[in-house]
Amino acid sequence: MILLTRAHYFVMRFVPNPRFSFAFALCGVIALCARGTEPAITAPSIDFLDRHCLLCHDAVERKGNLNLESFLEKPFDAEALLVWTKVHDRVSAGEMPPKKRKRRPAADESASFVDGLATAISTFESDKIARQGRSLKRRLNRYEYENAVRDLLGNPILSIRDSLPEDTVAYGFNKVGEALDVSHVQIARYLGAADDALRQTIAPRLEAPPSETRRYYTWQQGRGFVKSIGPQLRKTFPVVGVDLQVDLVASGNPDLESKSHLNLGEHSVPGREELEAVVMLQSTYEPAHVRFERFRAPVTALYRLRLSGYGVWMSPDYKQTSRGRTVEPVSIYASTITRNLRKLADFDFNPDPSVQEVEVWLRAGETIQPDAVRLVRSRPPDFKNPLQEADGMPGVAFQWMEVDGPLLDQWPTAGHRLLFGDIPLREVPLAAASESQPAAAKDKRGPTTRIEVVSSDPTADADRLMRGFVAKAFRRVPNEAEIQSFLALVHRARDAGFSFQDAMIAGYTAVLASPGFLYFQGEPGRLDGSGLAERLAFFLWNSPPDDTLRALAADGSLLEPKVLRAQVDRLLDDPKAMRFVEAFLDYWLDLREIDSSSPDGNLYPEYQLDEHLAESLEKETQLTFAEFLRRDLGAAAFVDTDFAVINGRLADHYGIPDVEGALLRPVALPADHVRGGFLTQGSVLKVTANGTTTSPVLRGVWIMEKILGHHIPPPPPGVGAVESDTRGATTIREELAKHSTQESCNACHRTIDPPGFALESFDVMGAWRDQYRSVGEGTPVAGAGHHGQKFIYKLAQPVDASGTVEGVGEFTDIRGFKQALLKDPERIARNLTEQFLVYATGAPVRFSDRPAVNRILEQTRASRHGLRSLLHALVQSEPFLIK
Amino acid sequence: MNFSHAPFVSTGATLSRRSFLRNAGIALSLPLLESMSPVFARNASRMAAALDGKPRRMLAICNNLGLLPEHFFPKTAGADYELSEYLQMLAPHRRDFTVFSGVSHPNVDGGHPADNCFLTAAPHPSGGSFRNTISLDQYMAEEVGTHTRFPSLTLGVNVQQGVRSLSWTQSGVMIPCEESAADVFRRLFFTGTAEETALQVRKLELGQSILDTVAGQARALQRTLPDADRDRIEQYFTSVRELEQRMAASKEWEHKPKPKVTAPVPLDPESPVAYMEKVRLMYDLARVAFETDSTRVITLLLDSVNSPAIAVDGSPVSDGYHNLSHHGKSEDKLSQLRKIDEWHMRLLGDLVGDLKTTREDGDTLLDRSMVLYGSNLGNAHSHVNTNMPTILAGGGFRHGQHLAFDHEHNYPLPNLFVSMLQRMSIETDRFASATGTMRGLQIA
């Protein structure tokens, strides 16, 4: 076969008629490249390459690190496709051969080369797609797996993602078949996670726990801290209204400025209990915190929490409290004994007492910890309150928490019923329980009994329950052989002496680790109803299809464009669309990396331990995207908008006046403000920095790749990175300038660096800066950070945020840079479309996808490539509809 | 077309050279089938990892009140560093350990709660949305655990149960510390009841049945798939089989007789005052567990924070251990702390000495056992989590040096964990916030 091709190749070299050879080449591609082992490039192309390209791009010269010669006799593989696509693009754009070369090909010669190459690549790809499908079969990633099990078992807070190994990223996402490998560790983790999730779903008691309303006073909740550490004050103060209850100071020491041991808890004066509140002057930092420990969620369920509290003002001598002056944002967390905290919600307390209500899912055993997040988060040994003013400081009074719940619509839960239907339950002592008892046996707080299902007809029950479970778990109709093999496992387990319940759990565990559950369906060609429902749901919900989608898939109506369109709207309007928003942004804009760097303690003291800021940054990006989706905002909005989705903390961070409170909402921006769009969001500016310094190169590459879809080749080996210097003597631009005089560097850097230059006006957390901060030279700035530590940093060199966008013009700062980008919004839309295509189909965007991408752009031109319009067009496009 | 100035010669040369290569057949390369590469690459890496063949072990010890830094850290660096006062107590083993300074876990702060992150390096343990991550020992156990009867042991002295441990699962669940040396000893060396053994075997068999079921379905599914997809399911199938082999290996342990040891069952002291005696018993237990290859991975948390006024050299110190650590520069408290620290060093020296005199094949047990000793606190008095005191003894590294890093800008300690993982023949260059392997630490 290889010999034949080589002979054929020789024949081709001496065929002079271009038209003939083109046809011949086509035959060759179809007939011989079918197995993907034949040379990708045919004779007329080789002739062109010989005459116009290989002089520089051969094995000896390797100009631009490109050795085309080495690809001449290779078949198409991933790398060869990339290279030939690049050759196609450069030649068709007239960039190659270089303009300065005297012997350039005639226009028709180039055109015929480009066409030949295009046909060869497309034909190869179409052929492969016909045989294998456009995307490779892939397993669920760990986000998808978690959502699938959560939806199946009706428990939206099951934690599974973190117990599975991290998924490998390809083409920017955790969705691509080539990268979603499986190892024995992965399988072991599936078994463990599935078993755990299933056992958590079994009803923990016979009767539903009573749904009641109970109030927990803050003063009853144990102590706010154990003792003072060192001379500093760590205070909690009892108040009624805004009156400090001096007689309740447990130390009995009227001099509150002395080493004070104010107990929170155990003391209250009869008659005052219902009025009393406890003032915190600090945000939570072990060991000072408010925690409603007397409440522990009896079962995993939905609860309604009401918290009563208000802001106060504390005098500098801690002897007097008065009415608060500001809105105080409060975060509430669910807490376990081992201090694992889970963020539940944010709300505000005001100077006037108010009751704030939230509905939250809690896990059995969790308790509630509220935190006044704006207050100083002190840490030993010494601290200073940055919010302290001449006449005092803000504090927050926590009065009580009321709990309604658990709010159950049925008992046992829907999840339990899926596993065990209406089979009777009985309570057995833990000691006598079967071997699969929960590990809670050792925990003194844990239950002393457990619930066991009792089947009077195990064979029939197993058959009925397993069929129901597999039908719901699989996203297609299971075949009988699959059902039988799960049932055989259940029977084997029962024969081995396991209880009915344990045998069923083993069977269900197998279902959740089986290829039918783990892998996407689809055969080469168009997706059928269930395949399309699956792809659509994992695209727009990052979750499996619900009953509605399944029904439309089953009768085939989902395949009708109108129905499909209506479903896209339904999915996007559902709260589950936030799963898509979060999962997509985690990878597209690297939001999953939001915590991977921390602002340097010396240079950026004000950001230390400020989780309210860090969390708000992430939320801003997610809610902005959701807002775009809701309003069908166009591609240009990704660069700039006249509003931002922010809260009080972000407004403060961005220098936007008159915004208070924890809630993020769209706020109109002052005219000509630098914010608006994604480029100037703190999250983006944080994930592109390292916590200490910013690099125009790294930020530039990021913008080019993530926003403009322009892939930057890695720097040649042996080139060291240009590092910023925090000593204040030079700026990164000056360092970079030393290199930009070298043409070999400049060829790429003139494209990469300008976006990064424009973003130099923003520090590592995205705040505006006119000067770089330094630990060496500069004007000293002193103060106290959010963590209560005193600091001094220096303000050094001024920021220069100017640059030139090739082919567009110069800009002086980020505003000008945004204007330059806005000249070509379609470029942004194209990139978005391609990102969505990878995310939605789990396959890279290929050469042969270009017509489909162009069609999507044409179809959305009227809406200026609105986000929702793009998604509609994409879902109806060929690449989305085929495997 | 203008070709009068074309560099004809050069073009010709290009052609002829290429033709030559083609005719010589050098340029011809067999295409590697897509399907072969992942499976082959994986197996190859596994084999490379197992080449050495010698069992490798780790004992990680954290004393969560640390050591007085002024007496612990050497003043000079390098191979010819001068032993510090404390390290003098380890002088006979100078060639067998490396001492580190200027190292810490990036972004692990918050004082005491950082002990739970000693082996995980999960950031901000006091933070508002903290969640722990997998600890070094559990990461190791996942790879090497099936070689021994017990994948790992999690031990502790005076531990505040439910709050502290060094061992954490991937999903951040605490593995509680075992505090009775006697109980652990019995489990290591006394055969369980027939029922216990049978139950364990049945559980593993159930696991194997589950794997058989899903493997069978993978095979059935493969028949209908195009080549490329079939290869993906093949990878799933192979992984299921590998896990099954591991379960089979675990099952075999249940039928094998436990090792016989001559040492008596340790006698657990009842009072937490006998802290040092408890530490000694745990060190002995760790050694004998390694010697009998009962496990290769052990963690030991010395919960000094939760300890009362402890007995040192037979007589109790005046103040609770934790209170002493807030010495406020009191001479009296400092001298008592010093006494405690010195006993820690002495016991550690004994452990290293014992491991050195025990032999396994041609090596000493120490050569094959990494002993990591350290603390989450760089200075208990000020609660800082930087400049963590750290010693690594044994394990077949080139020791006898003080690796000194910047005290202001610490070097990431998780890099040491990566070196230790690699020493365990686990192929990875990442762990927690590590940026690579430990600079300056070489395999012997």
Chai-1 contact restraints between the chains, C-beta under 6 A:
chainA,res_idxA,chainB,res_idxB,connection_type,confidence,min_distance_angstrom,max_distance_angstrom,comment,restraint_id
A,T37,B,P31,contact,1.0,0.0,6.0,A-B,restraint_1
A,D50,B,L15,contact,1.0,0.0,6.0,A-B,restraint_2
A,L54,B,T14,contact,1.0,0.0,6.0,A-B,restraint_3
A,D58,B,T14,contact,1.0,0.0,6.0,A-B,restraint_4
A,E73,B,A27,contact,1.0,0.0,6.0,A-B,restraint_5
A,P75,B,P31,contact,1.0,0.0,6.0,A-B,restraint_6
A,K102,B,H5,contact,1.0,0.0,6.0,A-B,restraint_7
A,R103,B,F3,contact,1.0,0.0,6.0,A-B,restraint_8
A,R103,B,A6,contact,1.0,0.0,6.0,A-B,restraint_9
A,A106,B,M1,contact,1.0,0.0,6.0,A-B,restraint_10
A,R131,B,P226,contact,1.0,0.0,6.0,A-B,restraint_11
A,Q132,B,P226,contact,1.0,0.0,6.0,A-B,restraint_12
A,Q132,B,A228,contact,1.0,0.0,6.0,A-B,restraint_13
A,L136,B,A228,contact,1.0,0.0,6.0,A-B,restraint_14
A,K137,B,D229,contact,1.0,0.0,6.0,A-B,restraint_15
A,K137,B,R232,contact,1.0,0.0,6.0,A-B,restraint_16
A,D162,B,S171,contact,1.0,0.0,6.0,A-B,restraint_17
A,S163,B,Q170,contact,1.0,0.0,6.0,A-B,restraint_18
A,S163,B,S171,contact,1.0,0.0,6.0,A-B,restraint_19
A,V182,B,Q235,contact,1.0,0.0,6.0,A-B,restraint_20
A,V182,B,Y236,contact,1.0,0.0,6.0,A-B,restraint_21
A,V182,B,S239,contact,1.0,0.0,6.0,A-B,restraint_22
A,S183,B,S239,contact,1.0,0.0,6.0,A-B,restraint_23
A,H184,B,S239,contact,1.0,0.0,6.0,A-B,restraint_24
A,H184,B,E242,contact,1.0,0.0,6.0,A-B,restraint_25
A,H184,B,L243,contact,1.0,0.0,6.0,A-B,restraint_26
A,V185,B,E142,contact,1.0,0.0,6.0,A-B,restraint_27
A,I187,B,S239,contact,1.0,0.0,6.0,A-B,restraint_28
A,I187,B,V240,contact,1.0,0.0,6.0,A-B,restraint_29
A,I187,B,L243,contact,1.0,0.0,6.0,A-B,restraint_30
A,A188,B,L243,contact,1.0,0.0,6.0,A-B,restraint_31
A,Y285,B,S126,contact,1.0,0.0,6.0,A-B,restraint_32
A,E286,B,P113,contact,1.0,0.0,6.0,A-B,restraint_33
A,E286,B,S126,contact,1.0,0.0,6.0,A-B,restraint_34
A,I337,B,G162,contact,1.0,0.0,6.0,A-B,restraint_35
A,T338,B,M174,contact,1.0,0.0,6.0,A-B,restraint_36
A,N340,B,R131,contact,1.0,0.0,6.0,A-B,restraint_37
A,L341,B,S129,contact,1.0,0.0,6.0,A-B,restraint_38
A,L341,B,F130,contact,1.0,0.0,6.0,A-B,restraint_39
A,K343,B,S129,contact,1.0,0.0,6.0,A-B,restraint_40
A,P380,B,H383,contact,1.0,0.0,6.0,A-B,restraint_41
A,P381,B,S382,contact,1.0,0.0,6.0,A-B,restraint_42
A,E435,B,L199,contact,1.0,0.0,6.0,A-B,restraint_43
A,S485,B,T213,contact,1.0,0.0,6.0,A-B,restraint_44
A,S485,B,G216,contact,1.0,0.0,6.0,A-B,restraint_45
A,L489,B,S209,contact,1.0,0.0,6.0,A-B,restraint_46
A,L489,B,T213,contact,1.0,0.0,6.0,A-B,restraint_47
A,R492,B,S209,contact,1.0,0.0,6.0,A-B,restraint_48
A,A493,B,L206,contact,1.0,0.0,6.0,A-B,restraint_49
A,A496,B,R202,contact,1.0,0.0,6.0,A-B,restraint_50
A,A506,B,L206,contact,1.0,0.0,6.0,A-B,restraint_51
A,A506,B,I210,contact,1.0,0.0,6.0,A-B,restraint_52
A,T509,B,I210,contact,1.0,0.0,6.0,A-B,restraint_53
A,A510,B,I210,contact,1.0,0.0,6.0,A-B,restraint_54
A,A510,B,T213,contact,1.0,0.0,6.0,A-B,restraint_55
A,A510,B,V214,contact,1.0,0.0,6.0,A-B,restraint_56
A,A513,B,V214,contact,1.0,0.0,6.0,A-B,restraint_57
A,S514,B,V214,contact,1.0,0.0,6.0,A-B,restraint_58
A,S514,B,Q217,contact,1.0,0.0,6.0,A-B,restraint_59
A,P515,B,Q217,contact,1.0,0.0,6.0,A-B,restraint_60
A,P515,B,A218,contact,1.0,0.0,6.0,A-B,restraint_61
A,P515,B,L221,contact,1.0,0.0,6.0,A-B,restraint_62
A,P515,B,Y236,contact,1.0,0.0,6.0,A-B,restraint_63
A,P524,B,P226,contact,1.0,0.0,6.0,A-B,restraint_64
A,S598,B,N107,contact,1.0,0.0,6.0,A-B,restraint_65
A,E611,B,G128,contact,1.0,0.0,6.0,A-B,restraint_66
